[in-house]
């Protein structure tokens, strides 16, 4: 026996982490399907959902309190062992920017993790306008998801580094958080648009229903949409 370690010289597989940021107001099946599809395509070990704190791009619209959005995300992802939820954005004071999200997660996870940031393909086309754009591609590979048959012909995408972005079709789910909020405000059902637990949570805390209590609550949290 020569004492040689049979594992010597073999490449150690790096941990692969998907990062899905969003307002999640509320989180819905479209978010979950997109995360699941990207996880399968890129063989991700985990997808961490990161509810935004105060996104800079959509200030001006009322947004539910961060704690409600965080709890809904926890409820929606609980049944999938590959999904987790992070508080890094809602606990950080000030506006939410993707570059800060990725830096904070990098500090938590260490250097031996590959990051895959999941976003809409339309948002990806604007990535060069995001704060810290010159740092972003050093922090993560960016996956822009789109519906089947929808082509993104933005000149901006053509100028992005090809080895740092992937455009990927996911099953077409015509669901939006805005439409869900509007349905609930009109007293219409949200069943099957969001996980059952989210329907129950929205009813329990009376989210999205019209009334002075809800309006004042959201105005105390001047956030909104996905911040970059």
C-alpha positions as CSV (number, residue, x, y, z in Angstrom):
1,X,0.0,0.0,0.0
2,X,1.6,3.3,-1.0
3,X,-0.6,5.5,1.1
4,X,-1.9,7.5,-1.8
5,X,-5.3,9.2,-1.2
6,X,-7.6,8.0,-4.0
7,X,-9.5,11.3,-3.7
8,X,-6.4,13.3,-4.3
9,X,-6.5,15.3,-7.5
10,X,-10.3,15.0,-7.9
11,X,-12.0,18.4,-8.2
12,X,-14.3,19.2,-5.3
13,X,-17.8,20.2,-6.5
14,X,-18.5,23.7,-5.4
15,X,-21.9,24.5,-3.7
16,X,-24.3,26.0,-6.1
17,X,-26.7,28.6,-4.7
18,X,-29.7,30.2,-6.5
19,X,-30.7,33.6,-5.3
20,X,-34.2,34.8,-6.1
21,X,-34.9,38.4,-5.0
22,X,-38.3,40.0,-5.2
23,X,-40.9,42.0,-3.3
24,X,-43.1,38.8,-3.0
25,X,-46.2,40.9,-2.3
26,X,-47.4,38.2,-2.4
27,X,-45.2,35.4,-3.5
28,X,-47.1,33.2,-6.1
29,X,-46.8,30.0,-8.1
30,X,-45.0,31.8,-10.9
31,X,-42.1,32.6,-8.6
32,X,-41.9,29.0,-7.3
33,X,-42.1,27.4,-10.7
34,X,-39.3,29.7,-12.0
35,X,-37.1,28.8,-9.0
36,X,-37.7,25.1,-9.4
37,X,-37.0,25.1,-13.2
38,X,-33.7,27.1,-12.7
39,X,-32.7,24.8,-9.9
40,X,-33.1,21.8,-12.1
41,X,-31.4,23.3,-15.1
42,X,-28.3,24.4,-13.2
43,X,-28.2,21.6,-10.6
44,X,-28.5,24.0,-7.7
45,X,-28.1,22.7,-4.2
46,X,-30.4,25.4,-2.8
47,X,-32.4,28.4,-3.9
48,X,-32.6,31.2,-1.3
49,X,-35.6,33.6,-1.7
50,X,-34.7,37.1,-0.6
51,X,-37.7,39.5,0.1
52,X,-36.6,43.0,-0.7
53,X,-36.5,45.7,1.9
54,X,-36.9,49.2,0.3
55,X,-36.3,48.7,-3.5
56,X,-35.2,52.0,-5.1
57,X,-36.9,51.4,-8.4
58,X,-40.5,51.4,-7.4
59,X,-40.8,53.9,-4.6
60,X,-44.2,55.5,-4.4
61,X,-46.5,52.5,-4.3
62,X,-47.8,51.0,-1.1
63,X,-46.2,47.8,-0.1
64,X,-47.0,45.3,2.6
65,X,-44.8,45.3,5.7
66,X,-41.6,43.4,5.3
67,X,-42.4,40.9,8.0
68,X,-45.7,39.9,6.3
69,X,-43.9,39.4,3.0
70,X,-41.1,37.4,4.7
71,X,-43.6,35.1,6.5
72,X,-45.6,34.5,3.3
73,X,-42.3,33.5,1.5
74,X,-41.5,31.1,4.4
75,X,-44.9,29.6,4.2
76,X,-44.8,29.2,0.4
77,X,-41.4,27.6,0.3
78,X,-41.7,25.4,3.4
79,X,-42.6,22.2,1.5
80,X,-39.5,22.2,-0.8
81,X,-36.3,21.2,1.1
82,X,-34.2,22.9,-1.5
83,X,-35.8,26.3,-0.9
84,X,-34.8,28.7,2.0
85,X,-35.6,32.3,2.8
86,X,-33.2,35.1,3.9
87,X,-33.8,38.3,5.8
88,X,-30.7,40.1,4.6
89,X,-32.6,42.7,2.6
90,X,-35.6,43.3,4.9
91,X,-33.2,43.7,7.9
92,X,-30.8,46.0,6.2
93,X,-31.7,49.7,6.6
94,X,-32.1,51.9,3.6
95,X,-32.8,51.1,-0.1
96,X,-32.3,47.5,-1.4
97,X,-29.8,47.0,-4.2
98,X,-28.9,43.6,-5.7
99,X,-25.2,44.3,-5.3
100,X,-25.6,44.6,-1.5
101,X,-27.8,41.5,-1.4
102,X,-25.1,39.5,-3.2
103,X,-22.3,40.9,-1.0
104,X,-24.1,40.1,2.2
105,X,-24.9,36.6,1.1
106,X,-21.3,36.1,0.0
107,X,-20.2,37.2,3.5
108,X,-22.5,34.6,5.0
109,X,-21.8,31.7,2.6
110,X,-18.1,32.2,2.0
111,X,-15.9,32.0,-1.2
112,X,-16.6,28.3,-2.0
113,X,-20.2,28.9,-3.3
114,X,-21.2,29.7,-6.8
115,X,-24.1,32.2,-7.0
116,X,-26.9,32.1,-9.7
117,X,-29.1,35.2,-9.5
118,X,-32.6,34.6,-10.9
119,X,-34.5,37.5,-12.3
120,X,-36.8,38.3,-15.2
121,X,-35.2,38.6,-18.6
122,X,-36.7,42.1,-19.0
123,X,-35.0,43.2,-15.8
124,X,-31.7,41.6,-16.9
125,X,-31.8,43.8,-20.0
126,X,-31.5,46.8,-17.7
127,X,-28.7,45.4,-15.5
128,X,-26.2,48.0,-16.6
129,X,-28.3,50.6,-15.0
130,X,-28.2,48.9,-11.6
131,X,-26.1,50.2,-8.8
132,X,-22.7,48.6,-8.7
133,X,-23.2,47.1,-12.2
134,X,-19.4,46.8,-12.7
135,X,-19.3,44.4,-9.7
136,X,-22.3,42.3,-10.3
137,X,-20.8,39.8,-12.8
138,X,-18.0,39.1,-10.4
139,X,-20.6,38.2,-7.7
140,X,-22.9,35.9,-9.6
141,X,-24.0,34.3,-12.8
142,X,-27.3,35.9,-13.9
143,X,-30.3,33.8,-15.1
144,X,-33.0,35.8,-17.0
145,X,-36.2,33.8,-17.1
146,X,-38.9,34.4,-19.8
147,X,-42.1,32.7,-21.0
148,X,-41.8,30.1,-23.8
149,X,-42.0,31.8,-27.2
150,X,-41.1,35.2,-25.9
151,X,-37.8,36.4,-27.4
152,X,-35.7,39.1,-25.8
153,X,-34.2,41.2,-28.6
154,X,-32.9,44.0,-26.5
155,X,-29.6,45.5,-27.8
156,X,-28.6,45.8,-24.1
157,X,-28.5,42.1,-23.6
158,X,-26.3,41.6,-26.6
159,X,-23.6,43.7,-24.9
160,X,-23.6,41.6,-21.7
161,X,-20.8,39.1,-21.0
162,X,-22.1,35.8,-22.6
163,X,-20.3,33.6,-20.0
164,X,-22.1,35.5,-17.1
165,X,-25.7,35.4,-18.3
166,X,-28.2,32.7,-19.4
167,X,-31.7,33.4,-20.8
168,X,-34.0,30.6,-20.0
169,X,-37.7,29.8,-20.8
170,X,-39.9,28.6,-18.0
171,X,-43.5,27.4,-18.1
172,X,-45.9,30.1,-19.0
173,X,-47.8,31.1,-15.8
174,X,-49.7,34.3,-16.4
175,X,-49.7,35.3,-12.8
176,X,-48.6,38.6,-11.3
177,X,-48.5,39.9,-7.7
178,X,-50.2,43.1,-8.8
179,X,-53.2,41.1,-10.3
180,X,-53.4,39.0,-7.1
181,X,-53.5,42.1,-4.9
182,X,-56.2,43.6,-7.1
183,X,-58.3,40.4,-7.0
184,X,-58.2,40.3,-3.2
185,X,-59.1,44.0,-3.0
186,X,-62.2,43.3,-5.1
187,X,-63.1,40.4,-2.9
188,X,-62.2,37.8,-5.6
189,X,-60.5,34.5,-4.7
190,X,-56.8,33.9,-5.0
191,X,-56.9,30.1,-4.7
192,X,-54.6,28.3,-7.0
193,X,-52.7,31.5,-7.9
194,X,-50.7,31.3,-4.7
195,X,-50.1,28.4,-2.3
196,X,-53.0,27.5,0.0
197,X,-51.1,28.8,3.0
198,X,-50.7,32.2,1.5
199,X,-54.5,32.5,0.9
200,X,-55.0,31.7,4.5
201,X,-52.4,34.1,5.7
202,X,-53.7,37.0,3.6
203,X,-57.2,36.4,5.1
204,X,-55.8,36.1,8.6
205,X,-54.0,39.4,8.6
206,X,-56.4,41.1,6.2
207,X,-53.8,41.9,3.5
208,X,-54.8,43.8,0.4
209,X,-58.4,44.5,1.4
210,X,-59.4,48.1,1.0
211,X,-59.7,50.1,4.2
212,X,-58.0,52.9,6.1
213,X,-56.2,50.4,8.4
214,X,-54.5,48.7,5.4
215,X,-53.7,51.9,3.6
216,X,-52.0,53.4,6.7
217,X,-50.1,50.2,7.3
218,X,-48.6,50.1,3.9
219,X,-47.7,53.8,3.9
220,X,-45.5,53.1,6.9
221,X,-43.4,50.8,4.7
222,X,-42.5,52.8,1.6
223,X,-41.1,49.9,-0.3
224,X,-42.1,48.3,-3.5
225,X,-41.1,45.9,-6.3
226,X,-37.8,44.3,-7.0
227,X,-34.9,46.6,-6.2
228,X,-31.7,46.3,-8.2
